[in-house]
Each structure stands twice: as structure tokens, then as C-alpha cells.
Amino acid sequence: MIDAIHWNDLTPETFLASYWQKKPLLVKAAFTDFVDPVEANELAGLAMEDFIESRIVANKEQKWDVKHGPFEDFSEFGEHNWTLLVQAANHWVDGIDALVEPFRFIPNWRIDDVMVSFSVPGGGVGPHLDQYDVFIIQGEGKRRWQVGAPDDTLKEVVPHEDLKQVSSFTPIIDEITEPGDLLYIPPNHPHDGVAIDNSLNYSIGFQAPSAQELISAFADHQLDQQLFEQRFDDSQRQATKTPEQLTATDLDLLTNVMNSALQSPSVIQEFLGKYLTTVHHTLNLLIPTEPMSIDFINEILAEGEELNPVLGLKCILINQPENNMLFINGESFPIDDDMLEFARMLATKTGLTSDNLKSSLYCLKNVQLLTTVINKGLWTFE
């Protein structure tokens, strides 16, 4: 299990107050005796799978190129100036998923996934901006990182149709990272990392949906659920002598129709719970060939087996008066008060054993919920 972060003179609280979404930070030796949870050849194996998103960014003779996986062979890329990036690698390797644990001082819903990159000397993706927060753990090897401050004068550079970069920037951090070092980069801070030797990096990204993304997804949710189909009330219409005008009264009526969609807390909670737990990369769902009954589940638990969620699963618990909801992988599950303890175990992705389930399984609704998540392949004995 990875160590907690060694913040040196900081704490999670002071980090959030002084750095989070404000300025970048390099913490040297944040993880003592860091051991890579994956080797380069194992990462290459993940990049050979067609259900795992991967790409190689290469820069040969000042010409950038991007190739998307799956890959069969890597020999064409040579020994310098390329990087392999594997998205959501934490969905497939326990040790990579464990890298998220030291960052649980930030709510689970903000954490997106862990991207792993392997770079040969000179490898990188060029100077660029991200619209989200990221922590980068240095694994094997060394890398030179330059990070700048937000700068509206930076120009967008597109050296390849699949690669967006920015023009040169003045770094406020210019350091060599070594195994166990931790780099935090806030949104809109230009940065560039170049490998000095064969190098592994682990990027823990945090989702930060834009207003555009939320509104678009909320509209889709309303359409899917057939919500708010009632048209605006025009029953008090008065005759007009200026039919070409959209009056203030009509503007208010139409605005109220739109606002009504945002005035239902239960609808907003349902939407956000589903939206924030939707996983955008493949999960290794392990759906039983035959539905499991609670008797069969109890037999396996009695043998000392443990139920665990599949890697990368997203869960949220909303605990509001008279409106408890559990959200798992984009689905909602209503929760009664007597189910809260069990629902919290699922939301925190606690390993389930016969001992810690003993009190929960006296409740029939908990039994139904447990069998549901198992038969959907979300929790498994494997």
C-alpha cells in the first residue's frame, strides 16, 4: 500500500488553502521508497488491448506525431523522443488504483482516473494546458518539469491534429523529479515534462465539468426521463398593439419555464449523482454467468472470501432529509434510513466480508441491493 503523502511543512488543509487551484507545487520525496505498481512492459501490454485507450506521442526531428492504440509492436519508435500514455490504467491494475488513496482529502466525486505514461529519453507531449487539476507522481527515472503561471498571451499551437500545445512560457517551477516526488498542477497553468531517462509517471486527474457540459448533460437527462414537458402558461394573454416585440412579461414567462427545471432539488440530485458517477472508460465488469442468490453469496462469504468493487468504479452517497440516494456507475438506488450504514460501505468501496456484513443482511432491502450490484458485475469475489 502506498504511503500517505509526506507534505514536509504542509498539511492537506494548508495545501488546499494556499495551492489548490491557485499555484503549482513540487513536493520532493512525497512518497518514501516509492515502488512502481506497474513495469513498462506491463503498461505496453495494456496498450495492446483494444478496450483500453492509449496513444503514443513522438517528436522526431522537430516533427510531432500521434498514434492511437491498440499497439502490436513498439520497435518503430526507437529509443528516444516518444511517450506512451495509457488512460484509466487504474481500472486494470490494483496497485495503480491504490495511488488514488492518498488524495482522499478531496471528495471522491472530483477524482477522475489515473493516466500512466512511459517515456524514453526526450519523450514528452510538449508544452500544453489542462482544464483540470492533476497530481503527477514520478516513478522510475527522472523527468524535467517546467510549469508556468496562467498567461493570456500564450498562443495555441497545433503541431498535429490530435495534439494541442501552447507557445513558450516562463516557468515558475523548473525542476528534475525523481522517484516518489509529487507535482501538483492547477488548471490553466502551462507545463512541459521531458524525460531525462526511461521514465514512468502517474497522473491523478480530477474532473471539473464546465457549465456547458453540465447544461448539455442535464438537457439530455431531462429528455431521457421525459421531464418538464409542460409548456408555459399563456392563459392570461392580453391583446397587443406591438406584435413585433418580445415584451418583458413574455421574457419573464419563458425564463420561468426554463428556471423551473433548476428549481427541483430531487431532479438536480438525481442528475448530478448519475452524471458524476458515470465512468468514461471501460470497466472490467465481472457479470456472473448465472445470477447469484443471497444463499450462494453467503456460502462464499462463509468460506472467508471478500467482495470488492471492480477497479475504477465511481460511487456517491447523497444523504439528505427524506431523500437518501446511492449512485453507482451512473445508476441510482433509493436508500432508506435503515440502509444507510450498508450504503456507506458501498459508497466508500469497503471490502465486504461475512463479519462486516453480518448486521446489514438482516435488512431485506440491503440483501436486494447487494445481490443487484453483484449480478451487475460491480462487486465481485474475484
Secondary structure, 3 states (H helix, E strand, C coil): CCCCCCCCCCCHHHHHHHCCCCCCEEECCCCCCCCCCCCHHHHHHHCCCCCCCEEEEEEECCEEEEEECCCCCCHHHCCCCEEEEECCHHHCCHHHHHHHHHHCCCCHHHEEEEEEEEECCCCCCCCECCCCCEEEEECCCCEEEEEECCCCCCCEEEEECCEEEECCCCEEEEEEECCCCEEEECCCCCEEEEECCCEEEEEEEECCCCHHHHHHHHHHHHHHHCCCCCCCCCCCCCCCCCCCCCCHHHHHHHHHHHHHCCCCHHHHHHHHHHHHHCCCCCCCCCCCCCCCCHHHHHHHHHCCCCEEECCCCCEEEEEECCEEEEEECCEEEEECHHHHHHHHHHHCCCCECHHHHCCHHHCHHHHHHHHHHHHCCCEECC
